[in-house]
Amino acid sequence: MKKAILAILGACLLISLTPLAQEPFYQDVFRWDVPYVPTPQEVVEEMLSMADIGPNDVLYDLGCGDGRIVVTAAKRFGIKGIGVDIDPARITECHVNAVNAEVEDQVTFINEDLFKVDFSEASVLTLYLLNSVNLRLRPKLFELLKPGTRVVSHDFSMADWEADEKTDLFVDHKYHYIYFWVIPANLSGLWTLSLPSELSRFPVKLEIEQEFQQIEGHLKIKNMQIPIEEARIVGDKLTFNWVQKSTNGPRTWSFEGRATGHSLTGLVSSDSREKQPNLNWKAEREPNSMRPLDPETDRGKSLAEVWSRIR
Ligand SMILES: C[S@@+](CC[C@H](N)C(=O)[O-])C[C@H]1O[C@@H](n2cnc3c(N)ncnc32)[C@H](O)[C@@H]1O
């Protein structure tokens, strides 16, 4: 195994030093962060189906190659699409493909380094880059994208940010993996709840710890700490249960809320047998209690270190 790796590394070194490196294919491989390899059309269709595209979506493909993902999305769903590629030859192909598909009014192609582009407008982001490039991009996704934005990556993961869904397809003699994430709202920190009197006669706080889309938390009532159960965040929507123990047996309150900045508002319902209408609840966060969603990169560790630990 070691010998094989050394042989491959040796071959790469040799190629980079010989006249072969001057050939267009090898120039392309060595010039950009990622070489050009198009996504097979069947895989494009599956990526778009996983993104569950609606009429108001705006799709960005970072490193868009010949623009096939952007053009297919514009044609099939009538949406706006933006492709970014560093290679001017690819951008020329994008324009030709957009004209041929008659979607040139819906699409824009930007000849730029993807790390320099503001893609905050995206509601769907597609990628076919490399593990290392995804990892460099990851903090930017949390910084720029709105909660609820869907991210779909062909073949490459986001290291310790686990995918919400993953699938594979056997196309052109090989397996293609597709990873899917929804950008979560950042709900970490200490929240002061405003609850109906049926739930508590005392002030209640909720402390949430969050890493990427994984959350857990507990309610603080007087000097008690009660863990919340089945806590989940999908985009800006939080759900969790509060199980209250009493002499009449346990009673579960199911909370559902939407986050906007430092506010949460929603409805809470009970599993009690007497039919009760859903009640309103809301919460406000202490702004300074919020923590970054991507702990590794924000602790200033090098991404290479993160990646080597995970692999
Ligand atoms: C593997 S191809 C994917 C093409 C297309 N997204 C697809 O799935 O068919 C990667 C593309 O990223 C482009 N690329 C590489 N580094 C880039 C960078 N820093 N900024 C923008 N594009 C880049 C390459 O030119 C290439 O077209």
The ligand as an SDF file (V2000), in Angstrom:
LIG
                    3D

 27 29  0  0  0  0  0  0  0  0999 V2000
  -15.1980   19.2370  -10.7430 C   0  0  0  0  0  0  0  0  0  0  0  0
  -15.5990   20.6370  -11.7370 S   0  0  0  0  0  0  0  0  0  0  0  0
  -17.3180   20.7750  -11.4560 C   0  0  0  0  0  0  0  0  0  0  0  0
  -18.0950   21.4370  -12.5830 C   0  0  0  0  0  0  0  0  0  0  0  0
  -19.5960   21.5400  -12.3740 C   0  0  0  0  0  0  0  0  0  0  0  0
  -19.9350   22.0930  -11.0790 N   0  0  0  0  0  0  0  0  0  0  0  0
  -20.2470   20.1970  -12.4970 C   0  0  0  0  0  0  0  0  0  0  0  0
  -20.6380   19.6330  -11.4550 O   0  0  0  0  0  0  0  0  0  0  0  0
  -20.3550   19.6820  -13.6190 O   0  0  0  0  0  0  0  0  0  0  0  0
  -14.8770   21.9370  -10.7780 C   0  0  0  0  0  0  0  0  0  0  0  0
  -14.8610   23.3010  -11.4350 C   0  0  0  0  0  0  0  0  0  0  0  0
  -14.3850   24.2470  -10.4890 O   0  0  0  0  0  0  0  0  0  0  0  0
  -13.6070   25.2150  -11.1470 C   0  0  0  0  0  0  0  0  0  0  0  0
  -12.7330   25.8400  -10.1430 N   0  0  0  0  0  0  0  0  0  0  0  0
  -11.6150   25.3300   -9.5830 C   0  0  0  0  0  0  0  0  0  0  0  0
  -11.1060   26.1800   -8.6720 N   0  0  0  0  0  0  0  0  0  0  0  0
  -11.9560   27.2510   -8.6270 C   0  0  0  0  0  0  0  0  0  0  0  0
  -11.9860   28.4530   -7.8710 C   0  0  0  0  0  0  0  0  0  0  0  0
  -11.0680   28.7400   -6.9400 N   0  0  0  0  0  0  0  0  0  0  0  0
  -13.0030   29.3150   -8.0980 N   0  0  0  0  0  0  0  0  0  0  0  0
  -13.9550   29.0550   -9.0290 C   0  0  0  0  0  0  0  0  0  0  0  0
  -13.9630   27.9280   -9.7830 N   0  0  0  0  0  0  0  0  0  0  0  0
  -12.9880   27.0400   -9.5780 C   0  0  0  0  0  0  0  0  0  0  0  0
  -12.8910   24.4700  -12.2290 C   0  0  0  0  0  0  0  0  0  0  0  0
  -12.5120   25.3300  -13.2850 O   0  0  0  0  0  0  0  0  0  0  0  0
  -13.9690   23.4450  -12.6480 C   0  0  0  0  0  0  0  0  0  0  0  0
  -14.7040   23.9000  -13.7370 O   0  0  0  0  0  0  0  0  0  0  0  0
  1  2  1  0
  2  3  1  0
  2 10  1  0
  3  4  1  0
  4  5  1  0
  5  6  1  0
  5  7  1  0
  7  8  2  0
  7  9  1  0
 10 11  1  0
 11 12  1  0
 11 26  1  0
 12 13  1  0
 13 14  1  0
 13 24  1  0
 14 15  1  0
 14 23  1  0
 15 16  2  0
 16 17  1  0
 17 18  1  0
 17 23  2  0
 18 19  1  0
 18 20  2  0
 20 21  1  0
 21 22  2  0
 22 23  1  0
 24 25  1  0
 24 26  1  0
 26 27  1  0
M  CHG  2   2   1   9  -1
M  END
$$$$
